[in-house]
Amino acid sequence: MDLGIVGRVALVSGGSRGIGRAIALELAREGASVSIAARGEADLAHTLDELRTVAGETRVHAVRSDLATVAGCESFVDETARRFGRVDILVCNTGGSRGDPTFTAPESDWDSVFDLNFRAAVRLVRRAVPEMRRSGGGRIVNVSSIFGREWGGAVSYNAAKAALIAFTKSLARELVREGILVNSVAPGSVLHPGGSWDRRQRENPQAIAEFVKRDLPLGRFGTPEEIAAVVAFLCSSRASLVAGACINVDGGQSRSLF
């Protein structure tokens, strides 16, 4: 299927590893120019080299940036726009749980989780949408979680991912007539080297095996590439009637009816 994104310029936040890395590589394979941002220098450099192998030197870019800050988000968008001259696609993928997982967590823990999972997306969107308007339209995909659609995970993470889905719906309604289509995906449990499930599996393989048997209908974890395939479709011209949706990519793990 031709996704119709050849020549488009895509930004992928948190694009150096895991799901973000897979999304960046998938978009590059489909012909987009891809800019990634993350904090870790080594992972960023490694993924940039992988992108060069797929797309060549002139179609890829990397920005070392703390996307939990206003300055980090703004520099990512601005530097990408200067490099490629436009912005067409934004994938907001930064996320994760930090600190105390209970509701009694200190303000600093709550702020950290919301900065990473929610406010980063808001800040990136604010900076990128004017560039998309100049380009005549665009696509925004926010990476949430099944634990934004239903109960699960640390309370601050659960709340932040739910906020991200609500933001996506509101933003989609506001921007759809400008040709900017906004959607979110809700991954289930995804296994990749260095990720949280990889760490848990190494620490307690028996408990994880029981979790897989009990909670994952497919009998296995998802892969970053399976998430990336759905995101790439949502970024494409083929998804021209999809706006404001939150699509589970979880192999049936979610128990929500909606």
N, C-alpha and C positions, 0 to 999 in steps of 0.2 A: 504494500500500500504506500503510495506517495503521500507523505504527510504535508507537503507544501510548505516546508520551512527552510528550504535551501536559500541561503543568503540572509536569513534572519539573524539577529543578534540576541543571544540569550545570556542572562545572568543567573547563576546558581549559587545561592548563599549556602555556607556549610558544604562546599563542593569538593572538599579534598579527600573525603573518605566515606565509606558506607553508602547510604542511599544517595547522598549528594553527588558523590563520585560517579555512581552508576548513571544518574540522571545526566550529568555533564557529558559523559561518554556517549550515551544514547543520542542526545541532541546533536553532538558533533558528528556522529555517524549518519544522521539524517540530513546533514549539510548546513547546520547552523554554525555561526561563529559563537564561541562560548567563552565567557569570562567567569571564573570561580573566585570565591573568597573564603578565607578561613584564618584562624589564628596560628595554627601549627606550621612552622616553616618547612619542616621535612616532608610532611604529608602533602602540603601544597605543591612543593617542587616535584614530588614523585608523580602526582596526578597530572600536573602540567606536562610532564614528559610523556605520559600516556596519551594525553590529548593531542600533543604534537604528532605522535605516531599515527593517530586516527585522522587528523585534520590538517596537519602542516603548521608551520610556524606562524603564518599570518592570520590564522583564524582562531587562535586561542590566546588567552590572557589570564593572569592570576594576580590577585591583590591580597596581600597579607593585611588583615584587618580584623579588629575586634567588633563583630557585628552585634554585640550586646550594648554598644554605645551609639549615640547619635552620629558622632564624627566618623565612626567606622562604617556605618551604613551609607552615609553621604559620600564618603570617599570612594567606596566601591562603585556606586552608580556613576558618579562624576568621572572617575578614571576610565570606566568602561565606555561611556559615551564619547569621551575624547579619543579613545583608541579606535573605536569602530564607527563613530559618527552617528549612531542611532541606538535605540533600545526597543526591542520588539517583544521579548519574552522575559518574564521574571519568575523564578522558582524560589520561594522562600522556604528553606529547608533547615535553618538553624533550630536546634532544640535539644531537649534532654532534661533530666531531673537532677537537681542539686540540693545539697544541704538536708536539713531535717524534713522528712516526708510527712509530718503531721501538721494539723492546722495550728498548733502552738509554735511553729517555726518562727524564728525572729524575722523582723521586717526585712533584714538584709537577704535572707534566703528567699523570701517571697519575691522581692525585687529582682534578684538574680534569675529566678525561674521565669518570671514574666518578661524581663528584658530579653532573654534568649528566645523564648518560645512565642511570644506575642508582640512585644513592642518592636522587636527587630523587623518583623513583617510590616507593621504599620509604617515604620520609618523608611524602609526600602520602597514601599509602595508610594509614599508621598514624594519621594525623590524621582522615582522611575516613571510615574504616570505622565508628567509633563513631557518627558522624552517620547513616550508612546503616542501622545497626542500629536506631536510634531511628525511622527512617522505614519500617522493615519490609523492607528489601532494597535492592538497587542493582545497578549495572553499573560495572565497571572495565575500561578498555581501555588497554593499554600499547603505545605506538608503538615498535616495535623496528626491524628492518631485515633484508633478506635476508642482510646480512653479520653477522647474529647467528645465522642458521641454517646458514651455510656460510662458508668462508674468503673474506676480501675486506676491503679498506679498511685503515686504520691498525690496528695490532695492539691498541692500547688500546681503540679504538672497537669493534672486532670482539669483544673480550672482554667489554666492558660490555654490548653489545647481546645477546650470548649469555646473560650473567647475567640480563638482564631477562626473557628468555624462560623461563629456569629458575625465576625468582621467580614469574612469572605462573602457571606450572603448579602450583607448590607452594601458592600463595595460593588458586588456584581450588579445589583439593582441600579446603583448610581452610575455605573460606567458603561453598561451594555449598549446604549444607543450611540456611544462614541466608537464602537467597534473594539472595545477592550473587554474581553471575556475573562471572568474571574471564577475560579473553582478551587476546591481543595480535595486532597486525598487523605484517607485515613488508613495508614498501614496497620497491620497487626504485628505480631512478634516476628522480627526479621533478624536473621543471624548473619554476621559478617565479622571478619577478623578485627579484633580490637574493640568491638561493640560490647554493650552491656550484657547481651545474651551469651556472647562468646566468653566473657569473663565469668558469668555465673555457671556456665557449663563446665568450665575448667575447675571451678571451685567445688562444685557439687554435681557431678554428672548424673548420679542416681535421681536426685530431686528434679533435675531438668528433664530426664527421660520420663519421669512420672507426669510432669507438667505437659510434655508433648502428647503423651498418650491420653491424658484427661481433657486437655483444653484446645488442642489443635486438630480439627477434624481431618485434615490431610495427612496427619501423622508426621509432619515435619514443619520446620520453620520456613518462612518466606525468605526470598533472596532480594538483595537490593535491585537486581536487574528486573525482577518482576514488578517492583514498584515503578522503576524507571520507564518501563514500557507504557504503563497507564499515564504517567505524567507526560511523556512525549506525545501521546495522542491528544491529551487536553491542550497541549501547546500548539497543536496543528490546525491547519485550515479545515481539516476533516471534522473537527469538533465544533462546527459553526453554530449549533443549536444548544450547546451545553454551557450554561451560565448559572452560577450560584449553587452548583451541586457539590455535595461531599460524597466521594466515591470510596467505599471500603475496598481495600486491597489486602485481604486477610485470610483467604482460604476458608472462609466460613467461621472464623474464630469469634467474631462479634456475636453477641446475643441480642443486640438491639433489633427491633422490628422496623426501625426507620433510619 
